[in-house]
Amino acid sequence: MRINHNISAQLANVNLKRTNRRMSSTLESLSSGYKINKAADDSAGMAISNKMRTQIRALDQASRNAGDGQSVLQTVEGSLTEIENMIQRMRELSVQAANDTYIVGDRQTIQDEIDALMDEVDRIAGDTEFNGKGLLDGSCSRAVTFSENGFQELSISDGVGRGSYEIEVTQVAAAATATFTYARPSEGSVNYKLNGETITLYASDTEEEAFEKFLNVCNSMGIDVDGDASTGSLQLETKAKGSRQMIEIEDENGTLVKTQGEDAMVEATSGFSTGIVCRGDGETITLKDNSGFEMQIALSENVAVGTESQIRVYDAGSMKLQIGANESQNISIDFQAISCASLQFRELDGDNKVNVCSGLGAQNAITVFDEAVKTVSAYRSQLGAYTNRLESTVDSLDISSENVTEAMSRITDTDMAAAMTEYTQQNVLVQAATSMLAQANNRPQTVMSLLQG
């Protein structure tokens, strides 16, 4: 028997410490809810779970990003709803003005309301923004550049791909012009018709009064006047350009002067599909095919016939939404610019293409507003498709996050029933080991009986 080294006590102590460590680990799992609290618990499991945790947090953020995208689309949708309502009102006013029960003064009142509504269309489009980013002013639309001056992009559709396109100007926009000479009657009165509006001259009218009558009607109809009151000669020119602009003058003898403006026109020389169609409306040109390709550009008055320009369309500029957890998992939304210019209500310099102060102008305005309603409705439909897509994206991201979370849970979360069973077992072993250590520590006492012999 030896007393310097109590091997039995050492053996019991080693087992007690080992059991204590196991019980401490079990207590940590039970108290934290995680079975992996440090790398030593399960190094491979910790590495996998950390990657999963990163993925889960990214998926949750991507879901929030998609939700923000829905908010952006709802903001645009709200503005477009109001713009469409105003276009409907302008069309209603055009139908009213087309009725010949109204004189030019009445129609001018209607035109004043239309002008105010057009101003509001531009204001809403310019002020619609989300977190400081303009949404309908072209700031979130793909970048377009021209190799020559005098060209401006108004809008491009999603169907316009990145690349280079070439055009050549074959015709420039022109205003309607007319030269006419009127005569004051020697007695009684004489009637003239300007775009359907009757102008009555009386023998009692002075030269200035007669000239003023033509001038007032022309001003209301958006026609510039130059002439000589003493001779009754007039040179008329519409302020706006294009084939919709007309001057029609008729006297009592049936002599008719009728002129029409011209639209700008280009030829698509390179980069376009074979089915491309070019349509002009004043200084605005629309290039369109059946595949969804639609490009709307405007030419300034300085551009000459024969000018060739290269159009470059880039991916940059549109709003990108990060809707995935990893790199390049995003979608781009191109918010087309909306303005009175892109809707064919006005030219770039602000001159009205729409004027309802004559019956002819009111009839043309109805067609213009019909086309505008179609344009805005198509835009809203496109945004609705994006909204539905993002809604599906949010659902998909949430489901992915749920599934990855469940997978991570199997790796990291404590099985409380198994851990409690383990804890009970280790607790019993600790008690047993403690008791055995006490017994082992008492064994050297037996040596005393030998020494007392």
Summary of the structure (lengths in Angstrom):
residues: 453
radius of gyration: 41.6
end to end distance: 15.0
largest distance: 166.9
contacts: 1395
relative contact order: 0.19
helix: 46%
strand: 23%
